[in-house]
Amino acid sequence: MNATALTFGPVPSRRLGRSLGINNIPPKTCSYGCVYCQVGRTTRMQVRRQAFFAPDAILESVREKIGRLTAADGRVDFVTFVPDGEPTLDVNLGRIIRLLKPLGVPVGVISNASLLADPSVRDDLAAADWVSLKVDAVAEGVWRKIDRPHGKLQLASILEGIRTFSQVFEGRLVTETMLVAGLNDDRENLGATARFLATVGPSTAYLAVPTRPPAEGWVKPPDEETLHQAYRVFKADLPAVELLVAFEGGDFNATDEAGGELLAITAVHPMREDAVLAFLEKAGKSAQTLEDLLQRGLLTRLSYRDEWFYLRRFSR
């Protein structure tokens, strides 16, 4: 894997500003098969941790990218592990985080929390500055329907692992709950999830809805009334609740390697058409670059909620 594929962006993040992404997991290697996943269905389901890419290669990729951005007066607010699968499956995660720290940019990890029953995973995440943990449901049946976990995972152990981690983590801990209409957006499920999160004490509990094309075409966000109800239910138990329901914007970084950068970004962050065109214009490229990638089968074009999105194809 080349340097561009190991890092991407920076991309506009609703929580972290301009985030330089680290892709430390091969495409769709995950412990969950979430129905709403923005990069498609999980093709390699696993819970065993292993080494994927050399830590030094990731460090060099990040260092090189930050150097180029600094030379071009580009800003990086965070370096964030947000790969094509679950980042904690990487047995070298903690080592990589510690290698990155001297670069002077805060390190974040966005995790589905599925492996937090493992003390080694908690130790690795503890090295980060900011950690986001997914908690979509605390009822066994709902959890299995929405997150479609690996058969060896047990929800009770995961939830206890989250609590344990929250007691020792010295950075900023946030949680994210993705709401899918008809699955986990009723008052009973929302109340149970909020009460659990209150025992974790996140600095912010985020309520999200699918804003990019999901793995399953039938997935829909809750309607406005239901979303407002969810917010009210969470606020009854949690002091800081925020919604993640808006498009992030189109302020993606562009370089001379526009085609490769576009493929790297859309591998984990599907881009809306207006953002893609703005990205290409900033890089001095025409819309023909987009057409070429589509014709070569490297990108796919999807419609979702009356918008066109572009997503990297992993198989042709």
N, C-alpha and C positions, 0 to 999 in steps of 0.2 A: 504494500500500500504506500502511495507517495505522500509527500508532506501535505499537499492540498487536501487529501482525503482524511488525514488525521485531524486537521483543524478546519474550521469553516467560519465565515463571517469576517468581522462581527455582525451580528444580526440585532435588530431592535427587540429588546425583551421588555415585557410589561412589568417586570419586577426588578431587573438588574441593569437597566440602561442599555448600553452597547456591550453585548456579550460575545466574546470570542469562544466559539464552541469547540469542544474536544470530542472526537468520535473514537472512543477507545474500545468499542465493541463491533464485531462484524455485523453486517446487515441482518436485522430481525432475529438476533440471538437474545432470548428473553425468558424470564420465568413466568411471565403473564402473556395472555393473548387477548388483551383488552378489546372490547367490541368497538371502541371509539378511537383506537390508535391511529395517529396521523400519518404513520409511515407504512400502513398496511398490516396484513396478518402476520403473526409470528410463524416463521418457517423452521426455526431451530429452538425448541423449548428445552430449557435446562435449568438446573439449580446448582450444579457443581461449579465451583469457582475454578478458573484456570487463567493462564497467561495468554494474552492475545497478541499484543504488539509490544515491542521493546520499550521500556520506560524512557530510555535515552532518546529514542526516535521521536517519542511524543514531546519530550522536553525540547528537542531541537526544532521540531515543527512549530511549537508555540513561540519559542524564542525568535525564530526567523520571521514569523508572522508579525509579532509585536514590533520587531525592528523595522520591518517594511512599513507598518502602519505609522510608527513614530516618525519615520523619515517623511511620510506624506501628510503629517499633521493629523493623523487619524486617532481617535480616542478609543480606548478599551477600558471599560469600567469593571468588567469581571472576566475571568477565564472559567468557563462552566462545562462540566462533564454532562453532556446531553446527547448521547450517542444513538445509534440505530437499534439499541436494545437496552438492557438493564446494566448501568455502569458498575454496580457492585459485584457483578459476575467476574470482573477483572480482579484476579488475585493480587495484582500489582497496584491497585488503586491507591492505597495509602502511600506507597513509595513514590508514585508519580506526583501526588499532591505535595509531598514534602520536597520533591525536586523542583516543583514550580514556585514554591514560596519565595525563594530569593529573587524572582523576577519582579517582585513588588506589586503584583496585581492580585486582588482578592480572588480566592478560588471557591467556586460553588459546585454543588452536585445536586442534580435532580434525579431522585430515586423513587422507584415504586414501593420501597420499604419491605419487599417480600423476603429479604434475606437477613433482616435485622435480629432474628433469633440467634444468629451466629455472632459470638463475641468478636471474632476477627473482622467482621464487617463493621461492627460498631466502632472498633478501634480505628479502622481506615477512615470512616466518615468523620470521626472526631478531629482529624487533621485539617478539615476544610474550614472555611470562614462562614459559609452559608450553606445550609442543607434544606432541600424541599423534600418532604415525604408524602407520598400518595396514600390517602385513606378515603376510598370511594364508598365503603360500607363496612359496618361492623357486624352485620347479620350474615351468618354463614351462607345461606342460600342466595342472597342478593350479591354478595362478594363473588361467588362462583359464576353467577350469570353475567356480571359486568366486566370482571377482571379475568375470568377464565384461567385460573392459576394452574401451574404444574401440579400434578397429582400428589407429589410428596409434601406440598406446602400445607401448613395448618394455620388457620386464621388466628386462633388463640395465641399461638407462639409468636406470630408476627406482631400482634398488638402488644404483647408483653415486651417484646424486643424494642418496639417504638417507645414505650414508657421508660424502659431502662436507659435507652439512648438519650432521651430528653433530660434525664437527671444528671448526666455527665457531660453533655455537649456544652462547650463554652462559647460557641459561635452563635449565629442567628439561625434559629430553627423555624421553618414555616411548614404548613401543611397545605395540600391541595386536594379538593374533592371535586371530581368531574361528575356533573349531573347529566344523566341521560333520561329522556322522557320515558316514563313508564317502567323504569328499572329501579332507580334509587332516589327519586325526587318526591316521594310522598312524605307526609309529616312524620309518620312513625319512624321511617328509616333516617330521616334527617335529624330527628331528635336524638336517636340513639348514637348517631355518629358525632353530633355536637357534644353530647355528654362525655363520650370517650375522649374527644379532643381536649375537653376542659381538664382532663387528668394529665394530658401531655403538656399543655401550656405553651402552644406555639406563639411566637411574636405576632404572627398574622395567620389566620385560617382563611385560605382562598377558596372561593366557590367558582368553579369554571364550567363552561359549556363548550361543546365542540364548535370550533370556529374554522376548522379546516377539514377536508374530506376524511371521513372515518374509515376504519377497516371494513365495517359492515354498512352497506348502503341504507339499511333501515334505521340506523341510529339518528335520532333527532334531539335537538336541545329542548329543554322545557320551555313552555310559553312564558310570557312576561309575568303573568300573575303568579305562576308556580315559582319562578325565580325569586320574586319578591318575598314569597312565603318562606323559601329556603333561607334567604338572608335574615328574616326576622327570627326564624327558629334558631339559627346559629348565634345570633346576637343575644339571645336569651341566656346562653351559657358561656359565650366567648367574648372577651372585651374588644378584640380587633378582628373584624371580618371584612374582607374585600372581595369584590366580584372581578373575575377575569372573563369578560364577555365581549370585549371590543377587539377589533383588528389592530395589530401592533403598529401598523404604519409601514411605509416603504423605504425607510432610511437605511437600506443595506449598504455595506461598503462595497465599492467596485474597484477592481484593479485591472491591469492589462490582460490578466489571465481570466477574462470574463466567463468564457465557456466552462472552464474547470471550476471556477468559483461558484458559478450557478449550479453546477451538478453537485458540488459539495454541500451547498446550503440546502438544496431541495432534497437531499438524501435524508435529512432529519427535520427539515422545516419547510414544508410545502409553501410556495409563494403565490400570492394573488397576482393576477395578470398585470395590474397596474404597477405593482411593486417590481415585477420582472422587467417591464419596459423602462421604468425609471432607473433600475440597476444598470441595464445595458446602455442607456443614454449617458449615465455618469461615467461609464467605462469607455465611452466613445464608440460604441458598437450599435449596429442597427438591429431591427427586429429580425433580420435574416439570420442572425446568430441563434435566436430562439427556434426559428423554423428548421435550421440545420440540425439542431439537437433533437427535435421531434422526428425529423425524417430518418435520422440515424438510429432511432429507437432508444435514445438515452434518457429522454424525458417523456412523461405522459401528461396529458391534459385532462383535467377532471372538472365537472360542474358540481358545485355545492352551494346551496342557499343563494341561487341566482348570481354566483360569481364563478369565474374560471380560475383554477389553481393549477400549478405545475409541480410535478413530483418526479424525483429521480427514479428511473427503472433499474432494478437490480438484476433482472433476467430479461433476455430478449428472445 
